[in-house]
Amino acid sequence: MSVDAISIIIPVLNEEDQIGEIIQKLWDRQSGNVKEILVVDGGSDDRTVEAAKSAGATIVYSERGRAKQMNAGAKQANGGILYFLHADTTPPRLFDREIMKAVKDGYDFGCFRLQFDWNHPLLKFYSWFTRFRSTGLRFGDQSLFVTKEVFEKSGGFDEGLIVMEDQEIYRRLHLQGGFYLSEQYVTTSARKYEKIGPIKLQFVFTLIWLGYYAGVKQNTLMNLYKRFIMP
């Protein structure tokens, strides 16, 4: 399988308001290395699938759950490089060139730094930490690219995890290959911070992060997430 092509994988659930625009931006910002955009639907009951198809994405159906959806997308991907992206996150222009160069330079996986689309001082502070290479500071909002070979060797995302699946896979990927951290930024939506408040939401995220490393059960962490974050 050639590593000269990128498959973008986006797990979705009821994202009709923005998925079409995100996909169009991805096509516009790449320079020819993106082979396909796979939108992995976890059972949307709105027009997410129709909007994604209209924007040129390939639809993959999966059981609900981000880890399950991303693994399902990876199985269907034809590119030798997998690029996992959230449905509310946009990479920088010519992101595909940087990914291709990183892989050709010998890196097996990597991500971008993070910024939000809300110019709030606290969000700038939170984003500042994404410049550091620590595994504990890697989250799905930063996106993740990885060669399909290394992804498969790592075992993929842990489908037993309801939350923190993005954090967990980084530790296993580090055992398989070299990590690349871009100096460029992906831009992610601050919609949850605007709705819940930047202090309260980050406090909840921190509790989940600490709970995960303390061995708190996934159902307990998910209930915390649902209570304060999910609509």
C-alpha positions in Angstrom: 0.0 0.0 0.0 1.4 3.3 -1.0 2.0 6.0 1.6 1.6 8.6 -1.2 -2.1 9.1 -0.5 -4.0 10.3 2.6 -7.4 9.0 3.7 -9.2 11.5 6.0 -11.5 9.9 8.6 -14.1 11.9 10.4 -16.4 10.3 13.0 -19.8 12.0 13.1 -23.1 12.1 14.9 -25.7 14.7 13.9 -23.4 17.2 12.3 -25.6 18.4 9.5 -25.0 22.1 10.3 -21.3 22.1 9.5 -20.1 18.8 8.0 -20.6 20.0 4.4 -18.6 23.1 5.0 -15.8 21.2 6.8 -15.5 18.7 3.9 -15.3 21.5 1.3 -12.6 23.2 3.3 -10.6 20.0 3.4 -10.8 19.6 -0.4 -9.9 23.3 -0.9 -6.9 23.2 1.6 -5.2 20.1 0.2 -2.8 20.0 -2.7 -3.7 16.6 -4.3 -2.5 14.1 -1.7 -5.9 13.4 -0.2 -7.3 10.3 -1.8 -10.7 10.3 0.0 -12.6 11.7 2.9 -14.4 9.0 4.8 -17.3 10.3 7.0 -18.1 7.5 9.5 -21.7 7.9 10.7 -22.6 6.5 14.1 -26.4 6.7 13.6 -27.3 10.3 12.8 -31.0 11.1 12.7 -30.5 14.4 10.8 -29.2 15.2 7.3 -25.5 14.6 8.2 -25.1 11.7 5.7 -26.8 13.6 2.8 -24.7 16.7 3.5 -21.5 14.8 3.6 -22.3 12.9 0.3 -23.1 16.2 -1.4 -19.7 17.6 -0.4 -17.8 14.6 -1.9 -17.3 12.3 1.1 -17.6 8.6 1.2 -20.0 7.4 3.9 -19.1 4.5 6.2 -21.6 3.2 8.7 -20.6 2.1 12.2 -21.8 1.4 15.7 -21.9 4.6 17.7 -18.7 5.4 19.6 -15.8 7.4 18.5 -13.2 4.6 18.8 -15.5 2.2 16.9 -16.2 4.7 14.2 -12.6 5.6 13.6 -11.6 2.0 13.5 -14.4 1.3 11.0 -13.1 4.2 8.8 -9.5 2.9 9.0 -10.6 -0.5 7.8 -12.3 1.0 4.7 -9.5 3.5 4.0 -7.5 3.0 0.8 -4.7 5.5 1.6 -1.4 4.5 3.2 -1.7 7.4 5.6 -4.7 7.8 7.9 -5.7 11.3 9.1 -8.3 11.3 11.9 -10.1 14.6 12.2 -13.0 15.9 14.3 -16.1 17.2 12.5 -15.6 20.7 14.0 -11.9 21.0 13.3 -10.1 22.5 10.2 -6.5 21.9 9.4 -4.1 24.6 8.0 -3.8 25.2 4.3 -1.7 22.6 2.5 -1.8 20.4 5.5 -1.4 17.3 3.3 2.0 18.5 2.1 3.3 18.7 5.6 1.9 15.3 6.5 3.5 13.8 3.4 6.8 15.4 4.2 6.8 14.3 7.8 6.2 10.6 6.7 8.9 10.8 4.0 11.2 12.2 6.6 10.7 9.1 8.7 8.0 10.0 11.1 5.2 7.4 11.6 2.5 9.5 13.3 1.9 13.1 14.4 -0.4 16.0 14.9 -0.8 19.8 14.7 -1.0 22.3 17.5 -4.4 23.6 18.5 -6.2 26.9 18.4 -9.9 27.8 18.8 -12.1 30.0 16.7 -13.0 32.1 19.7 -10.4 34.7 20.7 -10.8 34.2 24.4 -7.7 34.6 26.7 -8.4 31.4 28.6 -8.7 29.4 25.4 -5.4 30.9 24.2 -3.8 29.7 27.4 -5.2 26.2 27.1 -4.0 26.0 23.5 -0.5 27.2 24.4 0.2 23.8 26.1 -0.2 21.9 22.8 3.2 23.1 21.7 4.8 20.6 24.1 5.5 17.0 23.1 4.1 15.3 26.2 1.8 12.4 25.5 -0.5 13.6 28.3 -1.2 16.8 26.2 -2.4 15.0 23.1 -6.1 15.0 22.3 -8.3 14.3 19.3 -9.0 18.0 18.6 -5.4 18.3 17.5 -6.1 15.7 14.8 -3.9 12.6 14.2 -2.1 11.3 11.2 -0.5 7.9 11.2 0.7 5.4 8.6 -1.8 2.6 8.1 0.9 0.1 8.8 1.8 1.6 12.2 -1.9 2.1 13.1 -2.6 -1.6 12.4 0.5 -2.7 14.4 -0.7 -0.6 17.3 -4.1 -2.4 17.3 -6.1 0.7 16.5 -8.3 2.6 18.9 -9.3 0.8 22.0 -13.1 0.2 21.5 -13.4 -0.5 25.2 -12.9 3.1 25.9 -15.9 5.5 25.8 -13.7 8.6 26.5 -10.0 9.3 26.3 -9.5 6.9 23.4 -7.4 9.6 21.7 -5.1 10.0 24.7 -4.7 6.2 25.1 -3.6 5.4 21.5 -0.7 7.9 21.6 1.0 5.8 24.2 0.9 2.7 22.0 1.9 4.6 18.9 5.0 5.8 20.6 6.0 2.2 21.0 5.7 1.7 17.2 7.4 4.7 15.7 8.5 8.3 15.7 6.2 11.2 16.6 6.0 14.5 14.6 4.5 17.7 16.2 3.8 20.5 13.7 4.4 24.1 14.4 1.2 24.9 12.5 -2.3 24.9 14.0 -5.6 23.2 13.4 -8.6 25.4 14.3 -11.4 23.8 16.3 -14.8 25.1 17.2 -15.2 26.7 20.6 -19.0 25.9 20.5 -18.9 23.9 23.7 -16.8 26.5 25.6 -19.2 29.2 24.5 -22.2 27.2 25.6 -20.9 25.9 29.0 -18.2 28.5 29.8 -14.4 28.2 29.4 -13.7 27.7 33.1 -16.4 25.2 33.9 -15.8 23.2 30.7 -12.1 23.0 31.2 -12.6 22.0 34.8 -14.8 19.1 33.7 -12.3 18.1 31.1 -9.5 18.1 33.7 -11.6 16.0 36.0 -12.1 13.4 33.3 -8.4 13.5 32.4 -7.4 13.0 36.1 -10.1 10.3 36.6 -8.8 8.3 33.6 -5.3 8.2 34.9 -6.6 7.4 38.4 -8.3 4.4 37.0 -11.9 5.6 37.4 -14.4 3.4 35.4 -15.3 4.5 31.9 -19.0 4.6 32.7 -18.4 7.0 35.6 -16.3 9.3 33.3 -18.9 9.1 30.6 -21.7 10.0 33.0 -19.7 13.1 34.1 -19.3 14.0 30.4 -23.0 13.6 29.7 -24.0 15.6 32.8 -22.0 18.7 32.0 -21.0 18.6 28.3 -23.5 16.7 26.1 -26.6 18.6 25.1 
